[in-house]
Amino acid sequence: MSVTKRKLIVFIGKPGVGKTTLIKAVFPDQIFIDVLPFIEKFRLPDASIPEEKTIIAYENMYRYLERVDSDFVVLELGTNHPEFNINQLKKLQTLYDLKIFLCLASVLTCWERARARGMRHTTEAFQARMARDFPASHEKLLHAAGLNYQLVDMEQPLAVTAAVVLS
């Protein structure tokens, strides 16, 4: 008797790329876990979040994810701590059938979208996130971990991007 694995759809990308918009459009009725609420708990009065606290937020999020009782979960991740996140996704492969999307858009598009939705990052934090070597760093780690992924051009109209994700 074979056991059917649960499904975990993972979207990884920079702030403002459109991950949340895409997820809400394509998977409106699915369990959706976003790392952001876990990170927000560490926001300081000056609006900054100490980088060393973000790894704690990711750890808390993965512990929460392991307890979720659903056959289908959608996970949204930023570009922080790629090694940690890829290792966690590799471990989750025993519980879930993974589908990983690396979401891409220009810095200008990310900036405009983040500002339009009331950017939560300081300008310095946003610029630091834009300067990360994404998706190259993630692609290298995903390849080394033997995890399949797909690049998604988030500059396309939402309907086009949704069709790519659902294919």
C-alpha positions as semicolon CSV with decimal commas, in nm:
position;residue;x (nm);y (nm);z (nm)
1;M;0,000;0,000;0,000
2;S;0,149;0,333;-0,103
3;V;0,106;0,644;0,103
4;T;0,025;0,964;-0,083
5;K;0,242;1,252;0,028
6;R;0,095;1,586;0,113
7;K;0,166;1,872;-0,129
8;L;0,382;2,173;-0,040
9;I;0,404;2,453;-0,294
10;V;0,688;2,695;-0,211
11;F;0,733;3,047;-0,347
12;I;1,069;3,215;-0,286
13;G;1,154;3,570;-0,385
14;K;1,250;3,921;-0,293
15;P;1,012;4,167;-0,127
16;G;0,761;4,314;-0,368
17;V;0,809;4,048;-0,635
18;G;0,441;3,949;-0,611
19;K;0,449;3,620;-0,422
20;T;0,152;3,696;-0,197
21;T;-0,057;3,835;-0,483
22;L;0,008;3,523;-0,691
23;I;-0,061;3,286;-0,402
24;K;-0,390;3,452;-0,313
25;A;-0,502;3,445;-0,678
26;V;-0,402;3,085;-0,750
27;F;-0,457;2,916;-0,414
28;P;-0,728;3,119;-0,236
29;D;-0,866;2,826;-0,039
30;Q;-0,543;2,652;0,062
31;I;-0,349;2,671;0,387
32;F;-0,103;2,957;0,332
33;I;0,201;3,004;0,553
34;D;0,402;3,322;0,510
35;V;0,731;3,369;0,692
36;L;0,656;3,740;0,738
37;P;0,432;3,714;1,050
38;F;0,702;3,504;1,216
39;I;0,962;3,770;1,134
40;E;0,739;4,065;1,229
41;K;0,744;3,952;1,593
42;F;1,105;4,073;1,606
43;R;1,049;4,419;1,452
44;L;1,204;4,695;1,664
45;P;1,054;5,041;1,725
46;D;1,279;5,188;1,454
47;A;1,115;4,943;1,204
48;S;1,431;4,734;1,171
49;I;1,455;4,362;1,234
50;P;1,788;4,229;1,361
51;E;1,919;3,984;1,100
52;E;2,012;3,730;1,369
53;K;1,645;3,721;1,473
54;T;1,527;3,627;1,124
55;I;1,676;3,278;1,153
56;I;1,477;3,229;1,475
57;A;1,165;3,334;1,286
58;Y;1,237;3,080;1,012
59;E;1,295;2,806;1,271
60;N;0,962;2,892;1,436
61;M;0,786;2,886;1,101
62;Y;0,921;2,540;1,010
63;R;0,817;2,403;1,350
64;Y;0,469;2,540;1,285
65;L;0,465;2,393;0,933
66;E;0,548;2,046;1,065
67;R;0,234;2,060;1,283
68;V;-0,003;2,175;1,008
69;D;-0,263;1,909;0,940
70;S;-0,345;1,960;0,574
71;D;-0,288;1,768;0,252
72;F;-0,202;2,088;0,065
73;V;0,005;2,380;0,198
74;V;0,144;2,689;0,027
75;L;0,460;2,841;0,176
76;E;0,600;3,187;0,107
77;L;0,967;3,256;0,178
78;G;1,196;3,552;0,133
79;T;1,558;3,526;0,026
80;N;1,708;3,522;0,379
81;H;1,916;3,227;0,491
82;P;1,914;3,025;0,168
83;E;2,125;2,740;0,310
84;F;1,897;2,698;0,609
85;N;1,580;2,714;0,400
86;I;1,699;2,469;0,136
87;N;1,809;2,225;0,409
88;Q;1,466;2,252;0,571
89;L;1,291;2,197;0,238
90;K;1,511;1,891;0,176
91;K;1,399;1,751;0,513
92;L;1,034;1,827;0,434
93;Q;1,065;1,620;0,117
94;T;0,998;1,312;0,332
95;L;0,657;1,453;0,434
96;Y;0,561;1,650;0,126
97;D;0,563;1,636;-0,250
98;L;0,746;1,966;-0,309
99;K;0,698;2,213;-0,590
100;I;0,934;2,509;-0,562
101;F;0,906;2,836;-0,754
102;L;1,176;3,103;-0,759
103;C;0,994;3,430;-0,831
104;L;1,178;3,689;-1,038
105;A;1,119;4,057;-1,115
106;S;1,336;4,363;-1,162
107;V;1,448;4,574;-0,868
108;L;1,233;4,858;-0,999
109;T;0,922;4,637;-1,013
110;C;0,987;4,504;-0,662
111;W;1,038;4,859;-0,531
112;E;0,718;4,990;-0,692
113;R;0,509;4,696;-0,571
114;A;0,651;4,708;-0,219
115;R;0,587;5,084;-0,194
116;A;0,233;5,046;-0,330
117;R;0,143;4,798;-0,058
118;G;0,302;5,001;0,223
119;M;0,657;4,865;0,238
120;R;0,744;4,716;0,575
121;H;1,120;4,736;0,525
122;T;1,340;5,034;0,586
123;T;1,500;5,163;0,266
124;E;1,835;5,022;0,379
125;A;1,687;4,678;0,454
126;F;1,505;4,675;0,120
127;Q;1,824;4,766;-0,067
128;A;2,013;4,490;0,118
129;R;1,751;4,236;0,011
130;M;1,768;4,355;-0,349
131;A;2,147;4,314;-0,346
132;R;2,129;3,944;-0,256
133;D;2,252;3,699;-0,518
134;F;1,906;3,565;-0,593
135;P;1,820;3,340;-0,765
136;A;2,177;3,216;-0,828
137;S;2,247;3,132;-0,463
138;H;1,920;2,941;-0,431
139;E;1,962;2,761;-0,763
140;K;2,306;2,633;-0,665
141;L;2,178;2,507;-0,327
142;L;1,862;2,353;-0,473
143;H;2,066;2,172;-0,735
144;A;2,310;2,043;-0,470
145;A;2,015;1,924;-0,257
146;G;1,859;1,747;-0,555
147;L;1,544;1,959;-0,533
148;N;1,361;2,057;-0,851
149;Y;1,245;2,414;-0,897
150;Q;1,101;2,641;-1,160
151;L;1,181;3,005;-1,233
152;V;0,875;3,228;-1,262
153;D;0,882;3,565;-1,440
154;M;0,666;3,780;-1,213
155;E;0,678;4,067;-1,465
156;Q;0,415;3,883;-1,673
157;P;0,044;3,952;-1,626
158;L;-0,102;3,765;-1,329
159;A;-0,307;3,533;-1,552
160;V;0,006;3,427;-1,741
161;T;0,204;3,370;-1,422
162;A;-0,087;3,177;-1,266
163;A;-0,103;2,951;-1,573
164;V;0,271;2,875;-1,538
165;V;0,230;2,785;-1,170
166;L;-0,071;2,562;-1,239
167;S;0,091;2,378;-1,532
